[in-house]
C-alpha cells in the first residue's frame, strides 16, 4: 500500500485546493482521506467540488472525510455533496459527551462494505440462532454493547442546538463572531492571523512576535482563557462557537494585547 500526501495547507490564502488534490489522483488510487475543515488553520475545503474532481480523474475512487470540525458548524447536505464516508465526533462543535459520534455512508456503497469487527448486534440469525447475514442498516457495524447514555447525551445536545435558529443561521453567527475575532487580532501589534481574510469557520489561527506560542497558551490558560498550541504550522488557535459572546471575544483579545505589551 502506498500513501501520497497533498500540500493543501499551501492553499490557505491562495491557490486551488481542488486542483491540488485532484492532481494527486492516479488510476490506482483507492481512497482519498481529507478534512472538511482543517483543524489547524480553519480552512474550509470545497468538498462537493473536490468529490467531483476526484471522480473525474478516477470514477472508482472513494472519499472519506474527517468531519470533526465541520459537523455542528457547516450547514450540510451530504447527499448533494455525494461523499462516500463522513465521520464525526459529538464532543466538539455539537457540545455532546466525549466518546460518541457518527458515520455517514453513501447508500449505494453500503451493501458492498464488510465490517472490520463483528458482533451479535450486526448480524441476522435464523430461528435456531445461527447467523445468516448482515443486518441491512447501520446496525451492521455495531459490535456489542453500545454507550446508550452517551447517545442520549448527544441527542440532547443536538436538540439544544436546534432551539437556536436553523443550521444556516448558526453558521452565519459563527462566521460573524469569527470575523470579529479576526478583526480584533489584526489590530494588535505583534499578532498576525494566518488567513489574510476572515475565517469561514469557527477556527482562527494566529502567530505572535517575541513569544513562545506554548508559553503564551499557558499564560492565557492561567487567566481562564483556553486556546490551543498548534505545532504545524507553528501558531495559536482560538475557537468561537455560535454560543460565544462578543464580550468574550473582546475580553480575550484585550488580555492577549496586555500580555504582548508586557512581554515587550
C-alpha positions in Angstrom: 0.0 0.0 0.0 1.3 3.5 -0.9 0.2 6.7 0.8 0.5 10.1 -1.0 0.2 13.4 0.7 -1.2 16.6 -0.7 0.0 20.1 0.3 -3.4 21.5 0.9 -2.1 23.9 3.6 -0.3 25.9 1.0 -3.7 26.9 -0.5 -4.9 28.7 2.7 -4.7 32.2 1.2 -4.1 31.5 -2.5 -4.1 28.6 -4.9 -6.7 26.0 -5.6 -7.2 23.1 -3.2 -9.5 21.3 -5.7 -6.8 21.2 -8.3 -4.1 20.4 -5.7 -6.0 17.3 -4.6 -7.2 16.2 -8.0 -3.7 16.3 -9.3 -2.7 13.5 -6.9 -5.4 11.1 -8.1 -4.0 8.2 -10.1 -5.7 5.2 -11.8 -4.7 3.0 -8.8 -5.9 5.5 -6.2 -8.4 3.7 -3.9 -9.2 6.2 -1.2 -8.9 9.9 -0.6 -8.9 11.0 3.1 -9.3 14.6 4.0 -10.9 17.0 6.4 -13.9 19.2 5.6 -12.5 21.9 7.8 -8.8 21.8 8.5 -8.3 21.6 12.3 -5.1 23.6 12.4 -5.9 26.6 10.1 -9.7 26.6 9.9 -9.7 26.4 6.1 -13.0 25.1 4.7 -12.4 22.9 1.8 -14.9 23.0 -1.1 -15.9 19.4 -0.6 -18.5 19.0 -3.4 -16.1 20.3 -6.0 -13.3 18.1 -4.7 -15.5 15.0 -4.8 -16.5 15.8 -8.4 -12.9 16.5 -9.5 -11.6 13.3 -7.9 -14.2 11.2 -9.6 -13.4 12.7 -13.0 -9.8 11.6 -12.5 -10.8 8.1 -11.2 -14.5 7.1 -11.2 -13.7 4.3 -8.7 -12.1 6.4 -6.1 -13.8 6.6 -2.7 -13.6 9.7 -0.4 -13.5 9.6 3.4 -14.0 12.9 5.3 -12.9 13.7 8.8 -15.9 15.9 9.9 -14.7 16.5 13.5 -14.5 20.3 12.9 -17.4 20.6 10.4 -20.4 18.9 12.0 -22.1 21.5 14.2 -20.6 24.3 12.1 -21.5 24.0 8.5 -25.0 23.5 7.0 -24.7 20.1 5.4 -26.5 18.1 2.7 -24.3 15.0 2.3 -26.5 13.6 -0.4 -25.8 16.6 -2.6 -22.1 16.5 -1.8 -22.2 12.8 -2.8 -19.4 11.9 -0.3 -18.8 8.3 0.4 -17.9 8.4 4.1 -18.4 11.3 6.6 -17.2 10.6 10.1 -17.7 13.0 13.1 -17.3 13.1 16.8 -20.1 14.5 19.0 -18.0 16.3 21.7 -16.6 19.2 19.7 -19.0 21.7 18.0 -22.1 19.7 18.9 -21.1 20.1 22.6 -22.1 16.5 23.3 -20.3 13.9 25.5 -16.9 12.5 24.7 -16.8 9.0 23.3 -19.7 9.1 20.8 -20.0 10.2 17.2 -21.4 9.1 13.9 -20.5 7.8 10.4 -22.5 8.6 7.3 -22.1 6.1 4.4 -23.3 6.8 0.9 -26.3 4.4 0.4 -25.2 3.0 -2.9 -21.9 1.6 -1.4 -23.3 0.5 1.9 -24.0 -3.1 0.9 -20.5 -3.6 -0.5 -18.8 -2.9 2.8 -17.7 -5.6 5.3 -17.2 -4.6 9.0 -13.7 -5.0 10.4 -15.1 -6.1 13.7 -18.3 -8.1 14.1 -20.7 -8.9 16.9 -24.1 -10.2 17.6 -25.8 -6.9 17.1 -24.7 -6.7 13.5 -25.9 -10.0 12.2 -29.2 -11.6 11.3 -29.9 -15.1 12.7 -32.4 -17.9 11.9 -34.8 -19.4 14.3 -32.1 -21.5 15.9 -29.7 -18.6 16.4 -27.4 -19.4 13.5 -26.0 -16.3 11.6 -27.5 -15.9 8.1 -26.1 -12.5 7.1 -25.6 -8.9 7.9 -28.4 -6.6 9.2 -29.5 -4.2 6.4 -29.0 -0.9 8.3 -26.3 0.8 10.3 -26.6 -1.9 13.0 -24.4 -4.0 10.7 -21.4 -2.1 12.0 -22.3 -2.4 15.7 -20.2 -4.9 17.6 -21.8 -5.4 21.0 -22.9 -3.1 23.9 -23.4 0.5 22.8 -23.0 3.5 25.1 -26.6 4.4 25.3 -26.2 7.1 27.9 -23.7 8.9 25.7 -26.0 8.6 22.7 -28.8 10.2 24.8 -26.4 13.0 25.8 -25.5 13.7 22.1 -29.2 13.6 21.1 -30.0 16.1 23.8 -27.1 18.4 22.8 -28.3 18.3 19.1 -31.8 19.2 20.2 -30.5 22.1 22.2 -28.6 23.4 19.1 -31.8 23.2 17.1 -33.5 25.7 19.5 -31.1 28.3 18.2 -32.2 29.1 14.7 -31.5 26.8 11.7 -28.1 25.4 10.5 -27.6 28.4 8.2 -28.3 30.9 10.9 -26.0 29.2 13.3 -23.2 29.1 10.7 -23.7 32.8 9.9 -23.4 33.6 13.6 -20.1 31.6 13.8 -18.8 33.5 10.8 -19.8 36.8 12.3 -18.1 36.1 15.5 -15.0 34.6 13.8 -14.7 37.8 11.7 -14.9 39.9 14.9 -12.1 37.9 16.5 -10.0 38.1 13.2 -10.5 41.9 13.1 -9.6 42.3 16.8 -6.4 40.3 16.3 -5.4 42.3 13.2 -5.4 45.5 15.4 -2.9 44.0 17.9 0.7 44.9 17.4 2.8 41.8 17.2 -0.1 39.4 16.3 -0.7 38.1 12.8 -3.6 35.9 11.6 -2.7 33.1 9.3 -5.5 33.9 7.0 -5.4 37.2 5.1 -9.2 37.3 5.2 -11.7 36.4 7.9 -12.1 32.7 8.6 -15.1 30.8 7.1 -15.2 28.6 10.2 -15.0 29.0 13.9 -11.3 28.4 14.0 -9.0 31.4 13.9 -5.2 30.7 14.0 -2.6 33.4 14.6 1.1 33.9 15.4 2.7 36.4 17.8 6.1 38.0 17.8 8.7 37.6 20.6 6.7 34.9 22.4 6.9 31.2 22.5 3.5 30.1 21.5 3.3 27.3 24.1 4.2 29.8 26.8 1.5 32.2 25.6 -1.1 29.4 25.6 -0.2 28.6 29.2 -0.3 32.3 30.2 -3.8 32.7 28.8 -4.9 29.5 30.4 -3.8 30.9 33.8 -6.3 33.7 33.1 -9.1 31.2 32.3 -8.8 31.6 28.5 -8.5 28.3 26.6 -6.7 28.4 23.3 -4.6 25.7 21.7 -1.0 25.4 20.6 -0.7 24.2 17.0 2.7 22.7 16.0 2.2 22.6 12.2 2.0 25.4 11.3 3.5 26.9 14.4 0.7 29.1 15.7 -2.1 29.5 18.3 -5.6 28.5 17.5 -8.7 30.1 19.0 -12.3 28.8 18.6 -15.6 30.7 18.5 -19.0 28.9 18.7 -22.3 30.4 17.8 -22.9 30.4 21.6 -19.8 32.6 22.1 -20.4 36.1 23.3 -19.0 39.2 21.6 -17.9 40.4 25.0 -15.9 37.2 25.5 -14.1 37.7 22.2 -13.2 41.3 23.2 -12.1 40.2 26.6 -9.8 37.6 25.1 -8.1 40.0 22.6 -7.7 42.6 25.4 -5.9 40.2 27.6 -3.8 39.0 24.7 -2.8 42.6 23.9 -1.9 43.2 27.5 0.3 40.1 27.6 2.1 41.1 24.4 2.7 44.6 25.6 4.1 43.3 28.9 6.4 41.0 27.0 8.0 43.8 25.0 
